[in-house]
Amino acid sequence: MPLCFISIGSNINPEHNIPSALEILQCKFGSLTYSSVYESAAVGFAGDAFLNLVISFYSEHDPVHISLQLKNIEAEHDRVRTEKKFSSRTLDLDLLLYDQEIITTEALTIPHKDILDYAFVLEPLAEIAPERHHPVKDVCFDKLWQEFDKSKAAQQKIEHLSGKISLAE
Protein backbone atom coordinates (compact mmCIF):
# COMPACT_ATOMS: atom_id res chain seq x y z
CA MET A 1 0.00 0.00 0.00
CA PRO A 2 1.46 3.42 -0.95
CA LEU A 3 2.84 5.67 1.76
CA CYS A 4 1.65 9.26 1.34
CA PHE A 5 3.16 12.44 2.79
CA ILE A 6 1.12 15.63 3.24
CA SER A 7 2.34 19.08 4.26
CA ILE A 8 0.00 21.10 6.47
CA GLY A 9 0.25 24.82 7.09
CA SER A 10 -1.88 27.62 8.50
CA ASN A 11 -1.44 31.19 9.64
CA ILE A 12 -5.11 32.03 10.21
CA ASN A 13 -6.35 30.48 13.45
CA PRO A 14 -3.90 27.56 13.17
CA GLU A 15 -4.62 26.42 16.76
CA HIS A 16 -8.07 25.42 15.52
CA ASN A 17 -7.56 24.67 11.83
CA ILE A 18 -4.63 22.27 12.08
CA PRO A 19 -6.09 19.94 14.75
CA SER A 20 -9.43 20.01 12.93
CA ALA A 21 -7.75 19.03 9.65
CA LEU A 22 -5.81 16.25 11.38
CA GLU A 23 -9.01 14.84 12.81
CA ILE A 24 -10.64 14.79 9.37
CA LEU A 25 -7.53 13.29 7.76
CA GLN A 26 -7.45 10.54 10.36
CA CYS A 27 -11.14 9.76 9.74
CA LYS A 28 -10.56 9.61 5.98
CA PHE A 29 -7.19 7.86 5.84
CA GLY A 30 -6.66 6.11 9.18
CA SER A 31 -3.57 6.19 11.37
CA LEU A 32 -1.31 9.21 10.90
CA THR A 33 2.36 9.74 11.65
CA TYR A 34 3.25 13.37 12.09
CA SER A 35 6.26 15.57 12.60
CA SER A 36 6.76 18.23 15.19
CA VAL A 37 5.10 21.55 14.50
CA TYR A 38 7.31 24.32 13.12
CA GLU A 39 6.61 28.01 13.36
CA SER A 40 7.91 29.86 10.33
CA ALA A 41 7.82 33.41 9.06
CA ALA A 42 5.54 34.12 6.13
CA VAL A 43 7.40 33.68 2.82
CA GLY A 44 6.83 36.04 -0.08
CA PHE A 45 4.53 38.44 1.77
CA ALA A 46 4.16 40.30 5.07
CA GLY A 47 1.85 38.31 7.31
CA ASP A 48 1.48 36.36 10.50
CA ALA A 49 3.78 33.40 11.09
CA PHE A 50 2.68 29.98 9.88
CA LEU A 51 2.50 26.74 11.80
CA ASN A 52 3.61 23.81 9.63
CA LEU A 53 4.04 20.08 9.89
CA VAL A 54 4.17 16.99 7.70
CA ILE A 55 2.10 13.85 8.16
CA SER A 56 2.19 10.45 6.55
CA PHE A 57 -0.28 7.62 6.14
CA TYR A 58 -0.79 4.52 4.03
CA SER A 59 -3.61 4.64 1.52
CA GLU A 60 -5.10 2.50 -1.21
CA HIS A 61 -6.58 5.65 -2.78
CA ASP A 62 -4.97 7.02 -5.91
CA PRO A 63 -3.12 10.37 -5.71
CA VAL A 64 -5.81 12.29 -7.60
CA HIS A 65 -8.44 11.15 -5.09
CA ILE A 66 -6.20 12.13 -2.17
CA SER A 67 -5.48 15.53 -3.70
CA LEU A 68 -9.21 16.17 -4.19
CA GLN A 69 -9.88 15.19 -0.58
CA LEU A 70 -7.22 17.69 0.54
CA LYS A 71 -8.87 20.47 -1.49
CA ASN A 72 -12.24 19.60 0.07
CA ILE A 73 -10.78 19.78 3.58
CA GLU A 74 -9.24 23.17 2.76
CA ALA A 75 -12.64 24.39 1.52
CA GLU A 76 -14.33 23.12 4.70
CA HIS A 77 -11.88 25.36 6.58
CA ASP A 78 -12.82 28.43 4.51
CA ARG A 79 -9.65 28.41 2.43
CA VAL A 80 -9.84 31.32 0.01
CA ARG A 81 -7.95 30.74 -3.21
CA THR A 82 -6.57 33.86 -4.80
CA GLU A 83 -4.34 34.41 -7.79
CA LYS A 84 -1.54 35.29 -5.39
CA LYS A 85 0.62 32.29 -4.51
CA PHE A 86 1.88 33.90 -1.32
CA SER A 87 -0.91 34.90 1.04
CA SER A 88 -2.41 34.12 4.43
CA ARG A 89 -4.30 30.83 4.64
CA THR A 90 -6.69 29.13 6.98
CA LEU A 91 -5.31 25.82 5.78
CA ASP A 92 -2.86 24.64 3.13
CA LEU A 93 -2.68 20.90 2.44
CA ASP A 94 -0.32 19.56 -0.22
CA LEU A 95 0.36 16.00 -1.31
CA LEU A 96 4.15 15.89 -1.23
CA LEU A 97 4.86 12.25 -2.02
CA TYR A 98 2.88 9.24 -3.13
CA ASP A 99 5.21 6.39 -2.30
CA GLN A 100 8.16 6.71 -4.71
CA GLU A 101 6.06 7.64 -7.72
CA ILE A 102 6.88 10.48 -10.09
CA ILE A 103 3.70 12.06 -11.47
CA THR A 104 3.46 15.10 -13.70
CA THR A 105 0.04 16.15 -14.92
CA GLU A 106 -1.71 19.46 -15.32
CA ALA A 107 -3.38 18.98 -11.94
CA LEU A 108 -0.70 17.17 -9.95
CA THR A 109 3.08 17.16 -9.61
CA ILE A 110 4.68 14.56 -7.36
CA PRO A 111 7.13 14.85 -5.77
CA HIS A 112 5.92 18.31 -4.84
CA LYS A 113 8.47 20.99 -5.76
CA ASP A 114 8.13 22.68 -2.34
CA ILE A 115 10.10 19.82 -0.79
CA LEU A 116 13.35 21.16 -2.21
CA ASP A 117 12.44 24.86 -2.00
CA TYR A 118 11.17 25.47 1.53
CA ALA A 119 12.57 24.63 4.96
CA PHE A 120 9.06 24.47 6.43
CA VAL A 121 8.41 21.45 4.18
CA LEU A 122 11.82 19.75 4.07
CA GLU A 123 12.70 19.86 7.77
CA PRO A 124 9.50 18.18 9.05
CA LEU A 125 9.66 15.68 6.17
CA ALA A 126 13.26 14.84 7.07
CA GLU A 127 12.16 14.46 10.69
CA ILE A 128 9.61 11.71 9.97
CA ALA A 129 11.25 10.12 6.91
CA PRO A 130 15.01 10.72 7.23
CA GLU A 131 16.10 7.63 5.28
CA ARG A 132 13.43 7.84 2.56
CA HIS A 133 14.79 9.02 -0.78
CA HIS A 134 13.49 11.85 -2.91
CA PRO A 135 12.08 10.04 -5.98
CA VAL A 136 13.86 12.30 -8.49
CA LYS A 137 17.06 13.30 -6.66
CA ASP A 138 17.58 9.81 -5.17
CA VAL A 139 19.03 11.40 -2.03
CA CYS A 140 17.60 10.78 1.43
CA PHE A 141 15.62 13.59 3.03
CA ASP A 142 17.98 13.79 6.01
CA LYS A 143 20.90 14.53 3.68
CA LEU A 144 18.81 17.02 1.67
CA TRP A 145 17.99 18.82 4.93
CA GLN A 146 21.64 18.80 6.06
CA GLU A 147 22.65 20.39 2.75
CA PHE A 148 19.74 22.88 2.65
CA ASP A 149 20.68 26.58 2.79
CA LYS A 150 19.23 27.48 6.17
CA SER A 151 20.33 31.13 6.05
CA LYS A 152 16.84 32.17 4.90
CA ALA A 153 14.91 29.61 6.95
CA ALA A 154 13.19 31.73 9.59
CA GLN A 155 11.58 28.91 11.54
CA GLN A 156 11.69 27.21 14.88
CA LYS A 157 10.56 23.82 16.07
CA ILE A 158 7.73 23.87 18.56
CA GLU A 159 7.76 20.96 20.94
CA HIS A 160 5.82 17.98 19.67
CA LEU A 161 2.32 17.85 21.22
CA SER A 162 2.85 21.05 23.16
CA GLY A 163 3.57 24.70 22.60
CA LYS A 164 1.14 26.61 20.42
CA ILE A 165 -0.87 23.64 19.21
CA SER A 166 -2.05 20.37 20.65
CA LEU A 167 -2.24 17.42 18.31
CA ALA A 168 -4.40 14.45 19.22
CA GLU A 169 -2.72 11.04 19.04
Summary of the structure (lengths in Angstrom):
residues: 169
radius of gyration: 14.8
end to end distance: 22.2
largest distance: 40.8
contacts: 513
relative contact order: 0.23
helix: 32%
strand: 24%
